[in-house]
Amino acid sequence: MPIGPNGEKRPADAIANAMLVGKLATGDVTEQYVSEGKRKGGMKGGTARAKSLTAERRSEIAREAAKARWK
């Protein structure tokens, strides 16, 4: 099954794809994006990483980021 530019699943058949577009336009169907799950995982990842780091290590990372930003 082909994947659209934002990760949505689309039918390979032209007629089926046209029917899907019509259903999307009328609101009969909503599109499911592949990246929704990835975003949820990414949102969890930052806080989990922050909890696992010590205060000293977080400070060190922030210092390195500031140096790179103002380089």
Backbone torsions as a table, in degrees:
resi	resn	phi	psi	omega
1	MET	NA	126.0	179.7
2	PRO	-64.6	154.0	-179.5
3	ILE	-116.2	133.9	179.9
4	GLY	-75.2	-179.6	-175.7
5	PRO	-64.5	-26.3	180.0
6	ASN	-104.1	13.9	178.1
7	GLY	92.5	5.1	-179.7
8	GLU	-77.2	148.8	-179.1
9	LYS	-87.0	132.0	-179.1
10	ARG	-127.1	146.5	176.7
11	PRO	-70.6	148.1	179.6
12	ALA	-77.1	-29.3	-179.3
13	ASP	-73.1	133.5	-176.9
14	ALA	-64.0	-39.4	-178.5
15	ILE	-69.6	-43.1	177.9
16	ALA	-63.3	-36.8	178.7
17	ASN	-67.4	-40.5	178.1
18	ALA	-63.4	-39.9	177.7
19	MET	-64.3	-40.2	178.6
20	LEU	-63.2	-42.9	179.7
21	VAL	-62.3	-40.6	177.3
22	GLY	-63.3	-41.8	178.9
23	LYS	-66.9	-36.3	177.5
24	LEU	-66.2	-39.3	-178.6
25	ALA	-67.0	-35.7	-179.1
26	THR	-85.8	-12.7	178.6
27	GLY	89.3	11.6	178.4
28	ASP	-70.9	-28.3	-176.2
29	VAL	-131.5	145.3	171.9
30	THR	-112.7	145.2	-177.7
31	GLU	-82.6	142.5	175.5
32	GLN	-103.8	128.7	-180.0
33	TYR	-100.8	143.6	178.9
34	VAL	-69.0	-34.5	-173.0
35	SER	-75.3	-6.8	179.8
36	GLU	-60.7	-45.0	179.5
37	GLY	-67.0	-36.2	179.0
38	LYS	-65.0	-39.0	-179.7
39	ARG	-65.4	-42.2	178.7
40	LYS	-60.9	-41.8	178.3
41	GLY	-64.8	-38.9	178.7
42	GLY	-66.2	-36.4	179.2
43	MET	-66.8	-35.0	178.7
44	LYS	-74.9	-34.4	-172.4
45	GLY	-61.2	-41.4	-177.5
46	GLY	-64.5	-43.9	-179.7
47	THR	-70.9	-36.3	178.4
48	ALA	-65.3	-39.7	179.2
49	ARG	-67.3	-40.9	-179.9
50	ALA	-63.2	-37.4	178.6
51	LYS	-68.0	-33.1	-176.3
52	SER	-79.8	-21.0	-179.4
53	LEU	-85.4	149.3	174.7
54	THR	-79.7	163.2	179.5
55	ALA	-61.7	-37.4	-179.9
56	GLU	-64.6	-43.5	-179.5
57	ARG	-67.8	-39.0	176.8
58	ARG	-62.3	-40.6	178.6
59	SER	-64.3	-40.6	179.2
60	GLU	-63.7	-43.6	178.9
61	ILE	-63.0	-41.2	179.9
62	ALA	-65.3	-39.5	177.9
63	ARG	-62.6	-44.5	179.6
64	GLU	-63.1	-39.2	179.5
65	ALA	-65.7	-41.2	-179.9
66	ALA	-64.9	-41.2	177.7
67	LYS	-61.5	-44.4	-179.9
68	ALA	-65.8	-36.3	-178.8
69	ARG	-67.6	-40.0	-175.8
70	TRP	-97.3	9.3	-179.8
71	LYS	-64.2	NA	NA
